[in-house]
Amino acid sequence: MKKIKNEAELLKKAIEVAEKYAKGRGYQGFSTNTSAKHKVESLYRLLVNDKLITPLPENKEDLASLKRRLVMWISNQLPADHKLLK
């Protein structure tokens, strides 16, 4: 896989945006001690369930792939001139 520029920052933004989306859907939110792994997996599954992102094959669902899918999703949601995409 090709390295994405600003991948860590894009993942952070993806989690932030996906959490807001989840709260808009009625989710109570994550507790302060929820692990990043759990957040990524939960948000990924929500977005797949709502058909906002394409699901990965079950045998390819590792943490790195889930993060990558969230990064690709937010990259497509942000305006082309956003600072994280430059």
Biopython code that builds the backbone (N, CA, C, O; Angstrom):
import numpy as np
from Bio.PDB.StructureBuilder import StructureBuilder

atoms = [
    (1, "MET", "N", (0.828, -1.189, 0.000)),
    (1, "MET", "CA", (0.000, 0.000, 0.000)),
    (1, "MET", "C", (0.872, 1.253, 0.000)),
    (1, "MET", "O", (1.912, 1.321, 0.655)),
    (2, "LYS", "N", (0.418, 2.210, -0.740)),
    (2, "LYS", "CA", (1.119, 3.474, -0.818)),
    (2, "LYS", "C", (0.844, 4.296, 0.435)),
    (2, "LYS", "O", (-0.288, 4.354, 0.915)),
    (3, "LYS", "N", (1.879, 4.925, 0.953)),
    (3, "LYS", "CA", (1.744, 5.767, 2.142)),
    (3, "LYS", "C", (0.948, 7.020, 1.802)),
    (3, "LYS", "O", (1.197, 7.667, 0.785)),
    (4, "ILE", "N", (0.004, 7.353, 2.645)),
    (4, "ILE", "CA", (-0.815, 8.544, 2.457)),
    (4, "ILE", "C", (-0.211, 9.672, 3.289)),
    (4, "ILE", "O", (0.119, 9.494, 4.462)),
    (5, "LYS", "N", (-0.077, 10.825, 2.660)),
    (5, "LYS", "CA", (0.465, 11.979, 3.348)),
    (5, "LYS", "C", (-0.517, 12.411, 4.436)),
    (5, "LYS", "O", (-1.725, 12.442, 4.202)),
    (6, "ASN", "N", (-0.012, 12.740, 5.609)),
    (6, "ASN", "CA", (-0.822, 13.178, 6.755)),
    (6, "ASN", "C", (-1.801, 12.099, 7.231)),
    (6, "ASN", "O", (-2.892, 12.421, 7.701)),
    (7, "GLU", "N", (-1.424, 10.842, 7.113)),
    (7, "GLU", "CA", (-2.339, 9.749, 7.444)),
    (7, "GLU", "C", (-2.801, 9.792, 8.902)),
    (7, "GLU", "O", (-3.982, 9.576, 9.176)),
    (8, "ALA", "N", (-1.901, 10.064, 9.831)),
    (8, "ALA", "CA", (-2.276, 10.103, 11.248)),
    (8, "ALA", "C", (-3.277, 11.221, 11.520)),
    (8, "ALA", "O", (-4.245, 11.029, 12.255)),
    (9, "GLU", "N", (-3.041, 12.388, 10.925)),
    (9, "GLU", "CA", (-3.950, 13.516, 11.117)),
    (9, "GLU", "C", (-5.298, 13.253, 10.450)),
    (9, "GLU", "O", (-6.344, 13.626, 10.980)),
    (10, "LEU", "N", (-5.264, 12.609, 9.288)),
    (10, "LEU", "CA", (-6.508, 12.269, 8.599)),
    (10, "LEU", "C", (-7.316, 11.247, 9.401)),
    (10, "LEU", "O", (-8.544, 11.328, 9.452)),
    (11, "LEU", "N", (-6.632, 10.291, 10.024)),
    (11, "LEU", "CA", (-7.335, 9.312, 10.858)),
    (11, "LEU", "C", (-7.990, 10.003, 12.045)),
    (11, "LEU", "O", (-9.131, 9.702, 12.396)),
    (12, "LYS", "N", (-7.274, 10.919, 12.653)),
    (12, "LYS", "CA", (-7.819, 11.676, 13.780)),
    (12, "LYS", "C", (-9.078, 12.442, 13.353)),
    (12, "LYS", "O", (-10.081, 12.451, 14.067)),
    (13, "LYS", "N", (-9.010, 13.078, 12.188)),
    (13, "LYS", "CA", (-10.152, 13.825, 11.649)),
    (13, "LYS", "C", (-11.302, 12.869, 11.327)),
    (13, "LYS", "O", (-12.461, 13.193, 11.589)),
    (14, "ALA", "N", (-11.000, 11.700, 10.766)),
    (14, "ALA", "CA", (-12.030, 10.719, 10.425)),
    (14, "ALA", "C", (-12.760, 10.252, 11.679)),
    (14, "ALA", "O", (-13.984, 10.122, 11.672)),
    (15, "ILE", "N", (-12.027, 10.001, 12.742)),
    (15, "ILE", "CA", (-12.647, 9.566, 13.994)),
    (15, "ILE", "C", (-13.531, 10.678, 14.549)),
    (15, "ILE", "O", (-14.641, 10.424, 15.017)),
    (16, "GLU", "N", (-13.034, 11.903, 14.492)),
    (16, "GLU", "CA", (-13.805, 13.049, 14.979)),
    (16, "GLU", "C", (-15.122, 13.198, 14.205)),
    (16, "GLU", "O", (-16.186, 13.338, 14.807)),
    (17, "VAL", "N", (-15.046, 13.167, 12.891)),
    (17, "VAL", "CA", (-16.234, 13.339, 12.046)),
    (17, "VAL", "C", (-17.191, 12.158, 12.216)),
    (17, "VAL", "O", (-18.404, 12.349, 12.309)),
    (18, "ALA", "N", (-16.652, 10.948, 12.258)),
    (18, "ALA", "CA", (-17.490, 9.760, 12.404)),
    (18, "ALA", "C", (-18.178, 9.736, 13.766)),
    (18, "ALA", "O", (-19.320, 9.289, 13.872)),
    (19, "GLU", "N", (-17.498, 10.211, 14.807)),
    (19, "GLU", "CA", (-18.122, 10.283, 16.129)),
    (19, "GLU", "C", (-19.293, 11.263, 16.120)),
    (19, "GLU", "O", (-20.341, 10.983, 16.702)),
    (20, "LYS", "N", (-19.123, 12.397, 15.468)),
    (20, "LYS", "CA", (-20.225, 13.362, 15.358)),
    (20, "LYS", "C", (-21.391, 12.740, 14.595)),
    (20, "LYS", "O", (-22.551, 12.931, 14.961)),
    (21, "TYR", "N", (-21.082, 12.004, 13.546)),
    (21, "TYR", "CA", (-22.117, 11.328, 12.773)),
    (21, "TYR", "C", (-22.856, 10.316, 13.657)),
    (21, "TYR", "O", (-24.085, 10.244, 13.632)),
    (22, "ALA", "N", (-22.099, 9.539, 14.435)),
    (22, "ALA", "CA", (-22.700, 8.529, 15.306)),
    (22, "ALA", "C", (-23.610, 9.180, 16.353)),
    (22, "ALA", "O", (-24.697, 8.675, 16.635)),
    (23, "LYS", "N", (-23.170, 10.281, 16.917)),
    (23, "LYS", "CA", (-23.994, 10.982, 17.904)),
    (23, "LYS", "C", (-25.272, 11.511, 17.255)),
    (23, "LYS", "O", (-26.331, 11.514, 17.883)),
    (24, "GLY", "N", (-25.178, 11.951, 16.018)),
    (24, "GLY", "CA", (-26.357, 12.390, 15.283)),
    (24, "GLY", "C", (-27.340, 11.256, 15.039)),
    (24, "GLY", "O", (-28.540, 11.485, 14.890)),
    (25, "ARG", "N", (-26.828, 10.042, 15.000)),
    (25, "ARG", "CA", (-27.668, 8.861, 14.834)),
    (25, "ARG", "C", (-28.220, 8.356, 16.153)),
    (25, "ARG", "O", (-28.980, 7.388, 16.173)),
    (26, "GLY", "N", (-27.849, 9.000, 17.267)),
    (26, "GLY", "CA", (-28.387, 8.616, 18.563)),
    (26, "GLY", "C", (-27.445, 7.827, 19.449)),
    (26, "GLY", "O", (-27.827, 7.411, 20.542)),
    (27, "TYR", "N", (-26.220, 7.616, 18.995)),
    (27, "TYR", "CA", (-25.239, 6.903, 19.806)),
    (27, "TYR", "C", (-24.807, 7.805, 20.952)),
    (27, "TYR", "O", (-24.585, 8.999, 20.750)),
    (28, "GLN", "N", (-24.687, 7.253, 22.144)),
    (28, "GLN", "CA", (-24.362, 8.043, 23.331)),
    (28, "GLN", "C", (-22.925, 8.547, 23.347)),
    (28, "GLN", "O", (-22.618, 9.500, 24.064)),
    (29, "GLY", "N", (-22.067, 7.947, 22.596)),
    (29, "GLY", "CA", (-20.663, 8.360, 22.557)),
    (29, "GLY", "C", (-19.782, 7.349, 23.257)),
    (29, "GLY", "O", (-20.266, 6.406, 23.883)),
    (30, "PHE", "N", (-18.491, 7.556, 23.144)),
    (30, "PHE", "CA", (-17.519, 6.667, 23.756)),
    (30, "PHE", "C", (-17.133, 7.208, 25.122)),
    (30, "PHE", "O", (-17.124, 8.420, 25.339)),
    (31, "SER", "N", (-16.818, 6.318, 26.027)),
    (31, "SER", "CA", (-16.328, 6.760, 27.331)),
    (31, "SER", "C", (-14.876, 7.196, 27.182)),
    (31, "SER", "O", (-14.236, 6.916, 26.169)),
    (32, "THR", "N", (-14.373, 7.870, 28.179)),
    (32, "THR", "CA", (-13.002, 8.390, 28.105)),
    (32, "THR", "C", (-11.960, 7.279, 28.103)),
    (32, "THR", "O", (-10.834, 7.493, 27.653)),
    (33, "ASN", "N", (-12.313, 6.111, 28.593)),
    (33, "ASN", "CA", (-11.330, 5.025, 28.624)),
    (33, "ASN", "C", (-11.508, 4.020, 27.489)),
    (33, "ASN", "O", (-10.951, 2.924, 27.547)),
    (34, "THR", "N", (-12.276, 4.376, 26.457)),
    (34, "THR", "CA", (-12.443, 3.508, 25.289)),
    (34, "THR", "C", (-11.163, 3.545, 24.458)),
    (34, "THR", "O", (-10.634, 4.614, 24.154)),
    (35, "SER", "N", (-10.683, 2.375, 24.101)),
    (35, "SER", "CA", (-9.433, 2.304, 23.328)),
    (35, "SER", "C", (-9.648, 2.805, 21.906)),
    (35, "SER", "O", (-10.760, 2.771, 21.380)),
    (36, "ALA", "N", (-8.571, 3.268, 21.300)),
    (36, "ALA", "CA", (-8.617, 3.743, 19.919)),
    (36, "ALA", "C", (-9.008, 2.597, 18.985)),
    (36, "ALA", "O", (-9.724, 2.808, 18.006)),
    (37, "LYS", "N", (-8.542, 1.400, 19.285)),
    (37, "LYS", "CA", (-8.867, 0.234, 18.459)),
    (37, "LYS", "C", (-10.376, 0.007, 18.449)),
    (37, "LYS", "O", (-10.964, -0.244, 17.397)),
    (38, "HIS", "N", (-10.992, 0.096, 19.610)),
    (38, "HIS", "CA", (-12.442, -0.117, 19.709)),
    (38, "HIS", "C", (-13.207, 0.985, 18.963)),
    (38, "HIS", "O", (-14.204, 0.712, 18.295)),
    (39, "LYS", "N", (-12.733, 2.223, 19.082)),
    (39, "LYS", "CA", (-13.371, 3.338, 18.376)),
    (39, "LYS", "C", (-13.318, 3.126, 16.869)),
    (39, "LYS", "O", (-14.326, 3.261, 16.176)),
    (40, "VAL", "N", (-12.132, 2.793, 16.371)),
    (40, "VAL", "CA", (-11.943, 2.601, 14.939)),
    (40, "VAL", "C", (-12.862, 1.500, 14.429)),
    (40, "VAL", "O", (-13.533, 1.669, 13.411)),
    (41, "GLU", "N", (-12.894, 0.366, 15.140)),
    (41, "GLU", "CA", (-13.717, -0.755, 14.697)),
    (41, "GLU", "C", (-15.202, -0.413, 14.749)),
    (41, "GLU", "O", (-15.941, -0.735, 13.819)),
    (42, "SER", "N", (-15.641, 0.225, 15.808)),
    (42, "SER", "CA", (-17.057, 0.583, 15.948)),
    (42, "SER", "C", (-17.493, 1.578, 14.881)),
    (42, "SER", "O", (-18.548, 1.416, 14.268)),
    (43, "LEU", "N", (-16.686, 2.602, 14.662)),
    (43, "LEU", "CA", (-17.031, 3.618, 13.673)),
    (43, "LEU", "C", (-17.004, 3.038, 12.259)),
    (43, "LEU", "O", (-17.853, 3.368, 11.431)),
    (44, "TYR", "N", (-16.039, 2.184, 11.992)),
    (44, "TYR", "CA", (-15.971, 1.505, 10.692)),
    (44, "TYR", "C", (-17.258, 0.714, 10.452)),
    (44, "TYR", "O", (-17.867, 0.818, 9.387)),
    (45, "ARG", "N", (-17.666, -0.070, 11.441)),
    (45, "ARG", "CA", (-18.869, -0.903, 11.291)),
    (45, "ARG", "C", (-20.126, -0.053, 11.114)),
    (45, "ARG", "O", (-21.017, -0.425, 10.350)),
    (46, "LEU", "N", (-20.209, 1.075, 11.805)),
    (46, "LEU", "CA", (-21.352, 1.972, 11.640)),
    (46, "LEU", "C", (-21.404, 2.511, 10.211)),
    (46, "LEU", "O", (-22.461, 2.506, 9.580)),
    (47, "LEU", "N", (-20.270, 2.974, 9.706)),
    (47, "LEU", "CA", (-20.226, 3.538, 8.361)),
    (47, "LEU", "C", (-20.511, 2.482, 7.296)),
    (47, "LEU", "O", (-21.132, 2.779, 6.275)),
    (48, "VAL", "N", (-20.061, 1.259, 7.528)),
    (48, "VAL", "CA", (-20.365, 0.169, 6.597)),
    (48, "VAL", "C", (-21.859, -0.138, 6.657)),
    (48, "VAL", "O", (-22.502, -0.316, 5.623)),
    (49, "ASN", "N", (-22.407, -0.199, 7.870)),
    (49, "ASN", "CA", (-23.823, -0.501, 8.043)),
    (49, "ASN", "C", (-24.704, 0.532, 7.336)),
    (49, "ASN", "O", (-25.740, 0.187, 6.768)),
    (50, "ASP", "N", (-24.287, 1.799, 7.375)),
    (50, "ASP", "CA", (-25.049, 2.870, 6.733)),
    (50, "ASP", "C", (-24.674, 3.059, 5.260)),
    (50, "ASP", "O", (-25.135, 3.990, 4.599)),
    (51, "LYS", "N", (-23.831, 2.154, 4.767)),
    (51, "LYS", "CA", (-23.401, 2.148, 3.357)),
    (51, "LYS", "C", (-22.687, 3.441, 2.940)),
    (51, "LYS", "O", (-22.823, 3.908, 1.810)),
    (52, "LEU", "N", (-21.922, 4.005, 3.887)),
    (52, "LEU", "CA", (-21.125, 5.192, 3.585)),
    (52, "LEU", "C", (-19.724, 4.818, 3.122)),
    (52, "LEU", "O", (-19.053, 5.609, 2.459)),
    (53, "ILE", "N", (-19.285, 3.617, 3.470)),
    (53, "ILE", "CA", (-18.017, 3.100, 2.971)),
    (53, "ILE", "C", (-18.211, 1.646, 2.549)),
    (53, "ILE", "O", (-19.114, 0.960, 3.028)),
    (54, "THR", "N", (-17.364, 1.201, 1.663)),
    (54, "THR", "CA", (-17.419, -0.173, 1.183)),
    (54, "THR", "C", (-16.739, -1.085, 2.201)),
    (54, "THR", "O", (-15.635, -0.784, 2.655)),
    (55, "PRO", "N", (-17.375, -2.179, 2.559)),
    (55, "PRO", "CA", (-16.757, -3.075, 3.545)),
    (55, "PRO", "C", (-15.550, -3.814, 2.985)),
    (55, "PRO", "O", (-15.466, -4.091, 1.789)),
    (56, "LEU", "N", (-14.641, -4.118, 3.862)),
    (56, "LEU", "CA", (-13.493, -4.944, 3.509)),
    (56, "LEU", "C", (-13.919, -6.410, 3.546)),
    (56, "LEU", "O", (-14.862, -6.757, 4.257)),
    (57, "PRO", "N", (-13.245, -7.267, 2.799)),
    (57, "PRO", "CA", (-13.519, -8.708, 2.946)),
    (57, "PRO", "C", (-13.212, -9.121, 4.390)),
    (57, "PRO", "O", (-12.290, -8.585, 5.005)),
    (58, "GLU", "N", (-13.967, -10.057, 4.923)),
    (58, "GLU", "CA", (-13.814, -10.438, 6.333)),
    (58, "GLU", "C", (-12.407, -10.886, 6.674)),
    (58, "GLU", "O", (-11.938, -10.627, 7.782)),
    (59, "ASN", "N", (-11.727, -11.545, 5.768)),
    (59, "ASN", "CA", (-10.372, -12.026, 6.060)),
    (59, "ASN", "C", (-9.321, -10.913, 6.004)),
    (59, "ASN", "O", (-8.156, -11.153, 6.319)),
    (60, "LYS", "N", (-9.716, -9.706, 5.611)),
    (60, "LYS", "CA", (-8.785, -8.571, 5.521)),
    (60, "LYS", "C", (-9.085, -7.505, 6.577)),
    (60, "LYS", "O", (-8.520, -6.413, 6.520)),
    (61, "GLU", "N", (-9.957, -7.800, 7.530)),
    (61, "GLU", "CA", (-10.353, -6.820, 8.538)),
    (61, "GLU", "C", (-9.373, -6.798, 9.706)),
    (61, "GLU", "O", (-9.678, -7.296, 10.790)),
    (62, "ASP", "N", (-8.209, -6.226, 9.481)),
    (62, "ASP", "CA", (-7.274, -6.007, 10.583)),
    (62, "ASP", "C", (-7.284, -4.514, 10.902)),
    (62, "ASP", "O", (-7.826, -3.719, 10.135)),
    (63, "LEU", "N", (-6.697, -4.138, 12.010)),
    (63, "LEU", "CA", (-6.759, -2.757, 12.476)),
    (63, "LEU", "C", (-6.166, -1.782, 11.464)),
    (63, "LEU", "O", (-6.728, -0.709, 11.242)),
    (64, "ALA", "N", (-5.053, -2.134, 10.856)),
    (64, "ALA", "CA", (-4.413, -1.251, 9.876)),
    (64, "ALA", "C", (-5.335, -1.013, 8.675)),
    (64, "ALA", "O", (-5.416, 0.106, 8.168)),
    (65, "SER", "N", (-6.024, -2.054, 8.224)),
    (65, "SER", "CA", (-6.925, -1.917, 7.084)),
    (65, "SER", "C", (-8.153, -1.077, 7.438)),
    (65, "SER", "O", (-8.629, -0.293, 6.617)),
    (66, "LEU", "N", (-8.665, -1.243, 8.660)),
    (66, "LEU", "CA", (-9.810, -0.447, 9.101)),
    (66, "LEU", "C", (-9.432, 1.029, 9.168)),
    (66, "LEU", "O", (-10.191, 1.895, 8.733)),
    (67, "LYS", "N", (-8.252, 1.306, 9.716)),
    (67, "LYS", "CA", (-7.778, 2.695, 9.790)),
    (67, "LYS", "C", (-7.633, 3.272, 8.393)),
    (67, "LYS", "O", (-8.039, 4.403, 8.124)),
    (68, "ARG", "N", (-7.055, 2.486, 7.520)),
    (68, "ARG", "CA", (-6.831, 2.932, 6.142)),
    (68, "ARG", "C", (-8.162, 3.251, 5.455)),
    (68, "ARG", "O", (-8.266, 4.230, 4.716)),
    (69, "ARG", "N", (-9.164, 2.428, 5.700)),
    (69, "ARG", "CA", (-10.476, 2.648, 5.081)),
    (69, "ARG", "C", (-11.105, 3.938, 5.619)),
    (69, "ARG", "O", (-11.732, 4.680, 4.862)),
    (70, "LEU", "N", (-10.945, 4.208, 6.908)),
    (70, "LEU", "CA", (-11.456, 5.458, 7.473)),
    (70, "LEU", "C", (-10.721, 6.659, 6.894)),
    (70, "LEU", "O", (-11.337, 7.688, 6.615)),
    (71, "VAL", "N", (-9.419, 6.536, 6.713)),
    (71, "VAL", "CA", (-8.634, 7.625, 6.127)),
    (71, "VAL", "C", (-9.086, 7.892, 4.690)),
    (71, "VAL", "O", (-9.224, 9.046, 4.286)),
    (72, "MET", "N", (-9.312, 6.845, 3.933)),
    (72, "MET", "CA", (-9.771, 7.018, 2.553)),
    (72, "MET", "C", (-11.157, 7.661, 2.523)),
    (72, "MET", "O", (-11.437, 8.499, 1.666)),
    (73, "TRP", "N", (-12.019, 7.268, 3.454)),
    (73, "TRP", "CA", (-13.366, 7.841, 3.537)),
    (73, "TRP", "C", (-13.306, 9.337, 3.807)),
    (73, "TRP", "O", (-13.966, 10.120, 3.122)),
    (74, "ILE", "N", (-12.514, 9.742, 4.809)),
    (74, "ILE", "CA", (-12.463, 11.172, 5.155)),
    (74, "ILE", "C", (-11.764, 11.954, 4.050)),
    (74, "ILE", "O", (-12.095, 13.118, 3.823)),
    (75, "SER", "N", (-10.816, 11.348, 3.365)),
    (75, "SER", "CA", (-10.143, 12.031, 2.255)),
    (75, "SER", "C", (-11.140, 12.395, 1.158)),
    (75, "SER", "O", (-11.004, 13.429, 0.504)),
    (76, "ASN", "N", (-12.128, 11.549, 0.965)),
    (76, "ASN", "CA", (-13.153, 11.823, -0.039)),
    (76, "ASN", "C", (-14.207, 12.809, 0.458)),
    (76, "ASN", "O", (-14.908, 13.415, -0.352)),
    (77, "GLN", "N", (-14.331, 12.978, 1.764)),
    (77, "GLN", "CA", (-15.334, 13.874, 2.330)),
    (77, "GLN", "C", (-14.835, 15.319, 2.432)),
    (77, "GLN", "O", (-15.623, 16.262, 2.365)),
    (78, "LEU", "N", (-13.538, 15.477, 2.591)),
    (78, "LEU", "CA", (-12.974, 16.817, 2.762)),
    (78, "LEU", "C", (-12.895, 17.542, 1.419)),
    (78, "LEU", "O", (-12.744, 16.910, 0.374)),
    (79, "PRO", "N", (-12.998, 18.874, 1.453)),
    (79, "PRO", "CA", (-12.829, 19.633, 0.205)),
    (79, "PRO", "C", (-11.409, 19.452, -0.344)),
    (79, "PRO", "O", (-10.471, 19.228, 0.421)),
    (80, "ALA", "N", (-11.256, 19.546, -1.638)),
    (80, "ALA", "CA", (-9.969, 19.301, -2.288)),
    (80, "ALA", "C", (-8.859, 20.225, -1.793)),
    (80, "ALA", "O", (-7.684, 19.859, -1.819)),
    (81, "ASP", "N", (-9.229, 21.411, -1.348)),
    (81, "ASP", "CA", (-8.216, 22.374, -0.892)),
    (81, "ASP", "C", (-7.972, 22.332, 0.611)),
    (81, "ASP", "O", (-7.342, 23.240, 1.152)),
    (82, "HIS", "N", (-8.455, 21.298, 1.298)),
    (82, "HIS", "CA", (-8.264, 21.173, 2.751)),
    (82, "HIS", "C", (-6.786, 20.992, 3.057)),
    (82, "HIS", "O", (-6.072, 20.328, 2.305)),
    (83, "LYS", "N", (-6.323, 21.576, 4.153)),
    (83, "LYS", "CA", (-4.895, 21.553, 4.493)),
    (83, "LYS", "C", (-4.349, 20.138, 4.701)),
    (83, "LYS", "O", (-3.168, 19.904, 4.445)),
    (84, "LEU", "N", (-5.170, 19.190, 5.155)),
    (84, "LEU", "CA", (-4.672, 17.837, 5.369)),
    (84, "LEU", "C", (-4.471, 17.064, 4.068)),
    (84, "LEU", "O", (-3.782, 16.044, 4.055)),
    (85, "LEU", "N", (-5.055, 17.531, 2.994)),
    (85, "LEU", "CA", (-4.913, 16.846, 1.713)),
    (85, "LEU", "C", (-3.778, 17.393, 0.863)),
    (85, "LEU", "O", (-3.517, 16.887, -0.229)),
    (86, "LYS", "N", (-3.108, 18.412, 1.353)),
    (86, "LYS", "CA", (-2.004, 19.009, 0.575)),
    (86, "LYS", "C", (-0.686, 18.384, 0.908)),
    (86, "LYS", "O", (0.339, 18.768, 0.345)),
]
sb = StructureBuilder()
sb.init_structure("model")
sb.init_model(0)
sb.init_chain("A")
sb.init_seg("    ")
for serial, (resi, resn, name, xyz) in enumerate(atoms, 1):
    if name == "N":
        sb.init_residue(resn, " ", resi, " ")
    sb.init_atom(name, np.array(xyz, "f"), 0.0, 1.0, " ", f" {name:<3s}", serial, name[0])
structure = sb.get_structure()
